[in-house]
Amino acid sequence: MASSHFFIGISVPENVSSYLVELQEQLSLENYYKKITFAEDFHITLLFLGDWGKEGDRESLWSALADRLAEEKPFKLALDRTGIFGSKNKPRVFWAGISGEQALSQIQELTSSKAEEYSFHREKRPYRPHITLAKSYNTDEDFSEGTGTTLNNMEWLVEEVILYEVRPGKKPMYKPVSKIQFSG
């Protein structure tokens, strides 16, 4: 039996998710990408944990994160613009960008540092917060739709981080397992 994979992330409120679904449709992303992100799966990843060890180790890390992150204050994020990862003509990921990154980057750094104390290896690439709208480019046609589009500046208050379990092939694919509320 395959082991479960997990990540820590920030959810996206329903009004923002609805707007992003409209954007996916407006840009006809289904014509270019194999995987269109399901509305309930929109999130901002803080740290991918993969198969992150034995259950006791997971509980210890999550407990330590809860102790540390609970001290943080809620902060605001807003949609910014669209972008891509990969080739300009055949990008592997199409995403929505975020403004308010300073507070978000601080939370991501705290999360990564604490995980590193529990033998989790830090991501080598720089942190690039985003909401994935589509991935796995799936056509021979060149892509030119909507890259760099300015999004309506929808703002929301982030009051928690969530531990998600990845469930490939299911909708929603990301199942919330536990939450840490900010109370600082």
C-alpha positions in Angstrom: 0.0 0.0 0.0 1.3 3.4 -0.9 2.1 5.8 1.9 0.2 9.1 2.2 1.8 12.4 1.3 1.2 15.6 3.2 1.8 19.4 2.9 1.2 22.4 5.0 -0.7 25.2 3.3 -3.2 28.1 3.5 -6.7 27.7 2.2 -8.4 30.1 -0.2 -11.9 31.4 0.8 -14.9 30.5 -1.3 -15.3 33.9 -2.9 -11.7 33.9 -4.2 -12.1 30.2 -5.3 -15.3 31.2 -7.3 -13.4 34.0 -9.0 -10.5 31.7 -9.9 -12.9 29.1 -11.4 -14.3 31.9 -13.6 -10.8 32.8 -14.6 -10.0 29.2 -15.5 -13.1 29.1 -17.7 -12.5 32.5 -19.2 -8.9 31.6 -20.2 -10.1 28.1 -21.5 -7.3 26.4 -19.5 -8.9 23.0 -20.0 -7.9 23.4 -23.7 -4.2 23.5 -22.8 -3.8 21.6 -19.5 -4.4 18.0 -18.5 -5.1 19.0 -14.8 -7.4 21.8 -13.9 -7.4 22.6 -10.2 -10.7 21.8 -8.5 -12.2 24.8 -6.7 -12.0 23.1 -3.2 -8.3 22.3 -3.8 -7.1 25.9 -4.3 -4.4 26.7 -1.7 -1.0 28.3 -1.1 1.6 25.7 -0.2 3.9 26.6 2.7 5.8 23.3 2.9 5.5 20.0 1.0 6.2 17.2 3.5 5.8 14.2 1.3 5.7 11.0 3.2 7.0 12.6 6.3 8.0 9.8 8.6 6.4 7.8 11.3 3.1 8.9 12.9 4.8 9.8 16.2 7.3 12.1 14.3 4.4 13.7 12.5 2.6 14.4 15.7 5.7 15.9 17.3 6.4 18.2 14.4 2.7 19.3 14.2 2.6 19.9 17.9 5.8 22.0 17.8 4.5 24.0 14.8 1.2 24.6 16.7 3.1 25.9 19.7 5.1 28.3 17.5 2.6 29.4 14.9 -0.2 29.9 17.3 1.7 33.0 18.5 1.5 34.6 15.0 -1.0 37.3 14.1 -3.6 36.9 11.3 -2.5 38.7 8.1 -4.0 39.7 4.8 -3.3 38.4 1.3 -4.7 39.4 -2.0 -4.8 38.1 -5.5 -2.3 39.9 -7.8 -1.6 38.6 -11.3 -1.3 35.4 -13.3 2.0 33.7 -14.1 3.6 30.5 -15.3 6.3 28.0 -14.4 8.2 26.4 -17.3 8.5 27.2 -20.9 6.9 30.4 -22.1 5.1 28.6 -25.0 4.3 25.4 -23.2 4.3 26.2 -19.4 3.9 23.2 -17.1 2.0 25.3 -14.4 -0.4 28.3 -14.7 -0.9 30.1 -11.4 -2.5 33.1 -9.7 0.0 35.2 -7.8 -0.4 36.7 -4.3 0.4 40.1 -2.8 1.1 40.4 0.9 4.0 38.1 0.6 6.1 39.5 3.4 3.9 38.1 6.2 3.3 34.9 4.1 7.1 34.4 3.6 7.7 34.8 7.4 5.1 32.1 8.1 6.7 29.9 5.5 10.2 30.5 6.9 9.0 29.6 10.5 7.3 26.5 9.2 10.4 25.4 7.2 12.8 26.1 10.1 10.7 24.1 12.6 10.4 21.2 10.1 14.1 21.2 9.6 14.5 20.7 13.4 12.6 17.5 12.9 14.9 16.3 10.1 12.8 17.5 7.2 15.1 18.8 4.4 14.5 22.3 3.2 13.4 23.1 -0.4 16.5 24.4 -2.3 14.4 26.6 -4.7 13.3 30.0 -3.5 9.8 30.2 -2.1 7.4 31.4 -4.8 3.9 31.6 -3.3 1.1 31.0 -5.7 -2.3 29.3 -6.3 -2.1 26.6 -9.0 -4.9 27.0 -11.5 -3.7 24.3 -14.0 -0.8 22.0 -14.6 0.6 19.4 -17.1 0.5 21.2 -20.4 -1.3 18.9 -22.8 -1.3 20.3 -26.4 1.1 21.0 -29.2 -0.4 24.5 -29.5 1.7 27.4 -28.1 0.2 29.0 -25.1 -0.4 32.8 -24.9 -3.6 33.1 -22.8 -3.6 35.4 -19.9 0.0 35.3 -18.7 0.6 38.4 -16.6 -3.1 39.2 -16.4 -3.8 41.6 -13.5 -6.4 40.0 -11.2 -9.0 41.7 -9.2 -7.3 42.6 -5.9 -9.6 40.3 -3.8 -8.3 40.4 -0.3 -8.7 37.9 2.6 -7.6 37.4 6.1 -5.4 34.4 6.8 -6.1 33.1 10.3 -4.7 29.5 10.1 -2.5 27.0 8.5 -3.7 23.6 7.5 -2.1 20.2 7.3 -3.4 18.5 4.1 -3.3 14.9 3.0 -2.9 14.4 -0.7 -5.4 11.9 -2.2 -4.6 11.4 -5.9 -7.5 10.9 -8.2 -10.1 12.1 -5.7 -12.1 15.4 -5.7 -11.2 17.2 -3.7 -7.7 15.8 -3.8 -6.4 17.7 -0.7 -8.1 16.7 2.5 -7.6 18.9 5.6 -6.3 16.8 8.5 -5.6 19.4 11.1 -5.5 23.2 11.6 -3.4 25.7 13.6 -5.1 29.0 14.4 -3.2 32.2 14.7 -4.0 34.0 17.9 -1.1 36.5 18.4 
